[in-house]
Amino acid sequence: MAEYVYPALFHPNGDGSFTITYPDLPGCISEGKSLGNAMYMAQSALTQWIEYLSDRKQDIPSASSLKDIETEADEFVNLIRADIKDGRAVKRTVSIPKWMDDKVSEAGLSLSRVLQDALKERLNVG
């Protein structure tokens, strides 16, 4: 898992909502209806932006230092972290009883999908 931390600029909109931009990632913009929602949306936007760049094999810019980010009157800067999971498929050898393999085939199931779903549930991950 790769970890990325970028400064995000939070601009209050006057109605309790915030617009979030990333000075190091032009075009990466989000909004939140409240401060808590804005923090969540900032992390979601950063994660999706980094995954997009990575999927297209584009360079991921370095993050600026907090002290280098200029703010206007009511704006503030906060560091936002994104954990990027490597979603590439990996081949593993697994052993299951023959009768179980027969049942999987009869049911028309994908053993890989069933295993992934079971592991996600067991590991409590999305």
C-alpha positions in Angstrom: 0.0 0.0 0.0 1.3 3.4 -0.9 0.7 6.4 1.2 0.4 10.0 -0.1 0.1 13.2 2.0 -0.8 16.5 0.3 -1.8 19.9 1.6 -5.4 20.8 0.8 -6.7 24.3 0.7 -10.1 24.7 2.4 -12.2 27.7 1.3 -15.4 28.4 3.3 -18.3 29.3 1.1 -20.3 31.2 3.7 -23.1 28.7 4.1 -21.2 26.2 6.2 -19.8 24.4 3.1 -16.2 24.3 1.9 -14.5 24.1 -1.5 -11.3 22.0 -1.4 -8.4 22.4 -3.8 -4.9 20.8 -4.0 -2.3 23.4 -5.0 0.0 20.5 -6.2 -2.7 18.7 -8.2 -4.4 21.2 -10.6 -7.9 20.1 -11.3 -8.3 18.1 -8.1 -11.3 19.9 -6.6 -14.0 18.8 -4.2 -16.7 20.2 -1.9 -18.1 19.4 1.5 -21.4 20.4 3.0 -19.8 20.8 6.5 -16.2 20.7 7.8 -16.5 17.0 8.6 -17.9 16.2 5.2 -15.3 18.4 3.6 -12.5 16.4 5.3 -14.0 13.1 4.0 -14.5 14.5 0.5 -10.9 15.8 0.5 -9.5 12.4 1.2 -11.8 10.8 -1.3 -10.8 13.3 -4.0 -7.1 12.8 -3.3 -7.4 9.0 -3.4 -9.2 9.0 -6.7 -6.9 11.6 -8.2 -3.7 9.6 -7.3 -5.3 6.4 -8.5 -6.2 8.1 -11.8 -2.6 9.3 -12.3 -1.2 5.9 -11.3 -3.6 3.9 -13.6 -2.5 6.1 -16.5 1.2 5.8 -15.6 1.4 9.6 -15.2 3.9 11.2 -12.9 2.6 11.9 -9.4 3.8 15.4 -8.3 5.6 16.0 -5.1 3.7 17.5 -2.3 4.4 21.1 -1.2 5.3 22.0 2.3 2.5 23.5 4.4 4.5 26.7 4.9 4.7 27.3 1.1 0.9 27.4 0.7 -0.6 30.9 0.6 -4.1 31.4 2.0 -6.6 34.2 1.8 -8.7 35.6 4.6 -10.9 32.7 5.8 -9.0 29.8 4.1 -6.9 27.2 5.9 -4.6 24.4 4.8 -4.7 20.9 6.2 -2.7 17.8 5.3 -4.8 15.0 3.8 -3.6 11.4 3.5 -4.6 8.8 0.9 -3.7 5.2 1.1 -3.6 3.6 -2.4 -4.1 -0.1 -2.6 -2.4 -2.1 -5.3 -5.4 -3.6 -7.1 -3.4 -5.8 -9.5 -4.4 -9.5 -9.6 -2.0 -12.0 -8.1 -2.0 -15.7 -8.9 -2.0 -18.0 -5.9 -2.3 -21.7 -5.6 -5.1 -22.8 -3.3 -6.3 -26.2 -2.4 -9.9 -27.1 -1.8 -11.6 -30.5 -1.7 -12.8 -32.0 -5.0 -16.4 -32.0 -3.9 -16.2 -28.3 -3.2 -14.7 -27.6 -6.6 -17.5 -29.6 -8.2 -20.1 -27.6 -6.3 -18.5 -24.3 -7.3 -18.5 -25.4 -11.0 -22.1 -26.6 -10.8 -23.2 -23.3 -9.3 -21.5 -21.4 -12.1 -19.5 -19.4 -9.5 -16.1 -17.9 -10.0 -13.8 -19.4 -7.3 -11.6 -16.2 -7.5 -14.6 -13.9 -6.9 -15.9 -16.1 -4.0 -12.4 -16.1 -2.4 -12.0 -12.4 -2.8 -15.5 -11.7 -1.3 -14.8 -14.1 1.6 -11.4 -12.5 2.3 -12.9 -9.0 2.2 -15.5 -10.0 4.7 -13.1 -11.8 7.0 -10.6 -8.8 6.9 -13.4 -6.3 7.2 -12.3 -4.2 4.2 -14.4 -2.6 1.5 
